[in-house]
């Protein structure tokens, strides 16, 4: 029984460890090729600005026109939540407006590593 509990804890930690292992330099390159069409670090565009994203409550950038679904979300952006979001935004917050997914786990980890450096 103890081994099962330990295994369950390890499996719960693995997704967080995978996200934490991202390459921020590669994430910046990915951001500049994939995200920049709608987002910016400093300014709101089609999507909200990303400076200070990690730790910020979802749907909370003053003056940005969020979907009602995202404005009403009850979570803050953490590495695991960003991983879920980037993998499938609509599954994470039904009714949101971002129509883009990052299917590759390494790409997501790298993007999250980069966004974690932008305070």
C-alpha positions as CSV (number, residue, x, y, z in Angstrom):
1,X,0.0,0.0,0.0
2,X,2.8,2.4,0.9
3,X,4.4,1.8,-2.5
4,X,1.1,2.7,-4.3
5,X,0.9,6.0,-2.3
6,X,4.5,6.8,-3.2
7,X,3.9,6.0,-6.9
8,X,0.8,8.1,-7.0
9,X,2.7,11.1,-5.5
10,X,5.5,10.7,-8.0
11,X,3.0,10.5,-10.9
12,X,1.3,13.7,-9.6
13,X,4.7,15.5,-9.4
14,X,5.9,14.5,-12.9
15,X,3.8,16.9,-14.9
16,X,5.1,19.8,-12.7
17,X,8.7,18.6,-13.1
18,X,8.3,18.4,-16.9
19,X,7.0,22.0,-17.0
20,X,9.7,23.2,-14.7
21,X,12.4,21.7,-16.9
22,X,11.7,24.0,-19.9
23,X,14.3,25.9,-21.8
24,X,13.5,29.7,-21.4
25,X,15.8,30.7,-24.3
26,X,14.0,28.3,-26.7
27,X,10.7,29.4,-25.2
28,X,11.5,33.0,-26.1
29,X,12.1,31.9,-29.7
30,X,8.9,30.0,-29.8
31,X,7.0,33.0,-28.3
32,X,8.4,35.3,-31.0
33,X,7.3,32.9,-33.8
34,X,4.0,31.5,-32.5
35,X,2.5,33.9,-29.9
36,X,3.5,37.4,-31.1
37,X,0.7,37.4,-33.7
38,X,-1.8,37.9,-31.0
39,X,0.2,38.7,-27.8
40,X,3.0,41.0,-26.6
41,X,4.9,41.0,-23.4
42,X,4.3,44.7,-22.8
43,X,1.0,45.6,-24.6
44,X,-2.5,44.2,-25.0
45,X,-3.2,43.1,-28.6
46,X,-5.7,40.5,-29.7
47,X,-4.8,38.8,-26.5
48,X,-3.7,40.4,-23.2
49,X,-0.1,41.3,-22.4
50,X,2.0,38.6,-20.8
51,X,4.4,40.6,-18.5
52,X,3.7,39.2,-15.0
53,X,1.5,36.4,-16.3
54,X,2.7,33.7,-14.0
55,X,1.0,34.3,-10.6
56,X,-1.6,36.6,-12.1
57,X,-5.3,35.8,-11.7
58,X,-6.8,34.7,-15.0
59,X,-8.9,37.4,-16.8
60,X,-7.6,40.2,-14.7
61,X,-5.6,42.6,-16.9
62,X,-7.3,46.0,-16.4
63,X,-9.0,47.2,-19.6
64,X,-8.6,44.0,-21.6
65,X,-11.8,42.7,-23.2
66,X,-11.8,39.1,-22.0
67,X,-14.5,36.6,-22.8
68,X,-17.1,36.2,-20.0
69,X,-15.7,32.7,-19.5
70,X,-12.1,33.8,-18.9
71,X,-13.1,36.9,-16.9
72,X,-15.1,34.6,-14.6
73,X,-12.3,32.0,-14.2
74,X,-11.3,31.3,-10.6
75,X,-7.6,30.5,-10.9
76,X,-4.2,32.1,-11.2
77,X,-1.7,31.3,-13.9
78,X,0.8,28.7,-12.6
79,X,3.1,26.5,-14.6
80,X,0.7,23.5,-14.4
81,X,-2.3,25.6,-15.3
82,X,-0.5,27.2,-18.3
83,X,0.4,23.7,-19.4
84,X,-3.2,22.7,-19.4
85,X,-4.3,25.9,-21.0
86,X,-1.8,25.8,-23.9
87,X,-2.6,22.1,-24.5
88,X,-6.3,22.8,-24.9
89,X,-7.7,26.2,-24.0
90,X,-11.3,25.3,-24.7
91,X,-11.2,22.3,-22.5
92,X,-9.5,24.3,-19.7
93,X,-12.0,27.3,-19.9
94,X,-15.0,26.5,-22.1
95,X,-16.1,29.6,-23.9
96,X,-12.8,31.3,-24.0
97,X,-11.6,33.0,-27.3
98,X,-8.1,31.7,-27.8
99,X,-8.2,29.4,-30.8
100,X,-4.7,28.1,-30.7
101,X,-3.2,25.0,-29.0
102,X,0.4,24.0,-28.4
103,X,0.3,20.2,-28.8
104,X,4.0,19.4,-28.1
105,X,4.7,19.1,-24.4
106,X,8.3,20.3,-24.8
107,X,7.2,23.4,-26.6
108,X,4.7,24.1,-23.8
109,X,7.4,23.6,-21.2
110,X,9.8,26.0,-23.0
111,X,7.1,28.7,-23.5
112,X,6.2,28.4,-19.8
113,X,9.8,28.6,-18.8
114,X,10.1,31.8,-20.8
115,X,6.9,33.4,-19.5
116,X,8.1,32.6,-16.0
117,X,11.1,34.9,-16.5
118,X,9.0,37.9,-17.7
119,X,8.0,39.7,-14.5
